[in-house]
């Protein structure tokens, strides 16, 4: 069980450093600390009993995700955690550690790329423009944001017909940014909505 806990901590660190998803990476540690030891415990209990194994299959068959997982990358993280738990629970310690080490090595390039990235994935600003009069030009929005002198990245643009929503990942944040941003964008369209969210779980 101790090995499972150590691997859970390592895996959450690796995923947090290499994920491309716009998420609060601190969420991964408690998730993996629950999944991996739980799988070890379950496999340790049922591996010597066919009846318990069949009962587990029946129980898992009725379990569903209430919120569907939309990103294949998230599924990969969960499958690796489950596979590690299965391996340790089945006493395949060496094979599990070798496989887990190889997977972690494969994530090193992604970790290096994210380390060199300028954005922090901590603060997200959503701009909501009304399409009642005319649709906003995203290039004009980008130019106005550049004029503020902040580092940012446009992560998503959504046009629902009535509104156009622009999601921005901002590198540094202070309260004066909201006022300055609204003043600049009001030139393009009055009453634009500016919503700031910190450490939100947003998936692109």
Secondary structure as a PSIPRED ss2 file (coil, helix, strand):
# PSIPRED VFORMAT (PSIPRED V4.0)

   1 X C   1.000  0.000  0.000
   2 X H   0.000  1.000  0.000
   3 X H   0.000  1.000  0.000
   4 X H   0.000  1.000  0.000
   5 X H   0.000  1.000  0.000
   6 X H   0.000  1.000  0.000
   7 X H   0.000  1.000  0.000
   8 X H   0.000  1.000  0.000
   9 X H   0.000  1.000  0.000
  10 X H   0.000  1.000  0.000
  11 X H   0.000  1.000  0.000
  12 X H   0.000  1.000  0.000
  13 X H   0.000  1.000  0.000
  14 X H   0.000  1.000  0.000
  15 X H   0.000  1.000  0.000
  16 X H   0.000  1.000  0.000
  17 X H   0.000  1.000  0.000
  18 X H   0.000  1.000  0.000
  19 X C   1.000  0.000  0.000
  20 X C   1.000  0.000  0.000
  21 X C   1.000  0.000  0.000
  22 X C   1.000  0.000  0.000
  23 X C   1.000  0.000  0.000
  24 X C   1.000  0.000  0.000
  25 X C   1.000  0.000  0.000
  26 X C   1.000  0.000  0.000
  27 X H   0.000  1.000  0.000
  28 X H   0.000  1.000  0.000
  29 X H   0.000  1.000  0.000
  30 X H   0.000  1.000  0.000
  31 X H   0.000  1.000  0.000
  32 X H   0.000  1.000  0.000
  33 X H   0.000  1.000  0.000
  34 X H   0.000  1.000  0.000
  35 X H   0.000  1.000  0.000
  36 X H   0.000  1.000  0.000
  37 X H   0.000  1.000  0.000
  38 X H   0.000  1.000  0.000
  39 X H   0.000  1.000  0.000
  40 X H   0.000  1.000  0.000
  41 X H   0.000  1.000  0.000
  42 X H   0.000  1.000  0.000
  43 X H   0.000  1.000  0.000
  44 X H   0.000  1.000  0.000
  45 X H   0.000  1.000  0.000
  46 X H   0.000  1.000  0.000
  47 X C   1.000  0.000  0.000
  48 X C   1.000  0.000  0.000
  49 X C   1.000  0.000  0.000
  50 X H   0.000  1.000  0.000
  51 X H   0.000  1.000  0.000
  52 X H   0.000  1.000  0.000
  53 X H   0.000  1.000  0.000
  54 X H   0.000  1.000  0.000
  55 X H   0.000  1.000  0.000
  56 X H   0.000  1.000  0.000
  57 X H   0.000  1.000  0.000
  58 X H   0.000  1.000  0.000
  59 X H   0.000  1.000  0.000
  60 X H   0.000  1.000  0.000
  61 X C   1.000  0.000  0.000
  62 X C   1.000  0.000  0.000
  63 X C   1.000  0.000  0.000
  64 X C   1.000  0.000  0.000
  65 X C   1.000  0.000  0.000
  66 X C   1.000  0.000  0.000
  67 X C   1.000  0.000  0.000
  68 X C   1.000  0.000  0.000
  69 X C   1.000  0.000  0.000
  70 X C   1.000  0.000  0.000
  71 X C   1.000  0.000  0.000
  72 X H   0.000  1.000  0.000
  73 X H   0.000  1.000  0.000
  74 X H   0.000  1.000  0.000
  75 X H   0.000  1.000  0.000
  76 X H   0.000  1.000  0.000
  77 X H   0.000  1.000  0.000
  78 X H   0.000  1.000  0.000
  79 X H   0.000  1.000  0.000
  80 X H   0.000  1.000  0.000
  81 X H   0.000  1.000  0.000
  82 X H   0.000  1.000  0.000
  83 X H   0.000  1.000  0.000
  84 X H   0.000  1.000  0.000
  85 X H   0.000  1.000  0.000
  86 X H   0.000  1.000  0.000
  87 X H   0.000  1.000  0.000
  88 X H   0.000  1.000  0.000
  89 X H   0.000  1.000  0.000
  90 X C   1.000  0.000  0.000
  91 X C   1.000  0.000  0.000
  92 X C   1.000  0.000  0.000
  93 X H   0.000  1.000  0.000
  94 X H   0.000  1.000  0.000
  95 X H   0.000  1.000  0.000
  96 X H   0.000  1.000  0.000
  97 X H   0.000  1.000  0.000
  98 X H   0.000  1.000  0.000
  99 X H   0.000  1.000  0.000
 100 X H   0.000  1.000  0.000
 101 X H   0.000  1.000  0.000
 102 X H   0.000  1.000  0.000
 103 X H   0.000  1.000  0.000
 104 X H   0.000  1.000  0.000
 105 X H   0.000  1.000  0.000
 106 X H   0.000  1.000  0.000
 107 X C   1.000  0.000  0.000
 108 X H   0.000  1.000  0.000
 109 X H   0.000  1.000  0.000
 110 X H   0.000  1.000  0.000
 111 X H   0.000  1.000  0.000
 112 X H   0.000  1.000  0.000
 113 X H   0.000  1.000  0.000
 114 X H   0.000  1.000  0.000
 115 X H   0.000  1.000  0.000
 116 X C   1.000  0.000  0.000
 117 X C   1.000  0.000  0.000
 118 X C   1.000  0.000  0.000
 119 X C   1.000  0.000  0.000
 120 X C   1.000  0.000  0.000
 121 X C   1.000  0.000  0.000
 122 X C   1.000  0.000  0.000
 123 X E   0.000  0.000  1.000
 124 X E   0.000  0.000  1.000
 125 X E   0.000  0.000  1.000
 126 X E   0.000  0.000  1.000
 127 X E   0.000  0.000  1.000
 128 X E   0.000  0.000  1.000
 129 X E   0.000  0.000  1.000
 130 X E   0.000  0.000  1.000
 131 X C   1.000  0.000  0.000
 132 X C   1.000  0.000  0.000
 133 X C   1.000  0.000  0.000
 134 X C   1.000  0.000  0.000
 135 X C   1.000  0.000  0.000
 136 X C   1.000  0.000  0.000
 137 X C   1.000  0.000  0.000
 138 X H   0.000  1.000  0.000
 139 X H   0.000  1.000  0.000
 140 X H   0.000  1.000  0.000
 141 X H   0.000  1.000  0.000
 142 X H   0.000  1.000  0.000
 143 X H   0.000  1.000  0.000
 144 X H   0.000  1.000  0.000
 145 X H   0.000  1.000  0.000
 146 X H   0.000  1.000  0.000
 147 X C   1.000  0.000  0.000
 148 X C   1.000  0.000  0.000
 149 X C   1.000  0.000  0.000
 150 X C   1.000  0.000  0.000
 151 X C   1.000  0.000  0.000
 152 X E   0.000  0.000  1.000
 153 X E   0.000  0.000  1.000
 154 X E   0.000  0.000  1.000
 155 X E   0.000  0.000  1.000
 156 X E   0.000  0.000  1.000
 157 X E   0.000  0.000  1.000
 158 X E   0.000  0.000  1.000
 159 X E   0.000  0.000  1.000
 160 X C   1.000  0.000  0.000
 161 X C   1.000  0.000  0.000
 162 X C   1.000  0.000  0.000
 163 X E   0.000  0.000  1.000
 164 X E   0.000  0.000  1.000
 165 X E   0.000  0.000  1.000
 166 X E   0.000  0.000  1.000
 167 X E   0.000  0.000  1.000
 168 X E   0.000  0.000  1.000
 169 X E   0.000  0.000  1.000
 170 X E   0.000  0.000  1.000
 171 X C   1.000  0.000  0.000
 172 X C   1.000  0.000  0.000
 173 X C   1.000  0.000  0.000
 174 X C   1.000  0.000  0.000
 175 X H   0.000  1.000  0.000
 176 X H   0.000  1.000  0.000
 177 X H   0.000  1.000  0.000
 178 X H   0.000  1.000  0.000
 179 X H   0.000  1.000  0.000
 180 X H   0.000  1.000  0.000
 181 X H   0.000  1.000  0.000
 182 X H   0.000  1.000  0.000
 183 X H   0.000  1.000  0.000
 184 X H   0.000  1.000  0.000
 185 X H   0.000  1.000  0.000
 186 X H   0.000  1.000  0.000
 187 X H   0.000  1.000  0.000
 188 X H   0.000  1.000  0.000
 189 X C   1.000  0.000  0.000
 190 X C   1.000  0.000  0.000
 191 X C   1.000  0.000  0.000
 192 X C   1.000  0.000  0.000
 193 X E   0.000  0.000  1.000
 194 X E   0.000  0.000  1.000
 195 X E   0.000  0.000  1.000
 196 X E   0.000  0.000  1.000
 197 X E   0.000  0.000  1.000
 198 X E   0.000  0.000  1.000
 199 X C   1.000  0.000  0.000
 200 X C   1.000  0.000  0.000
 201 X C   1.000  0.000  0.000
 202 X C   1.000  0.000  0.000
 203 X C   1.000  0.000  0.000
 204 X C   1.000  0.000  0.000
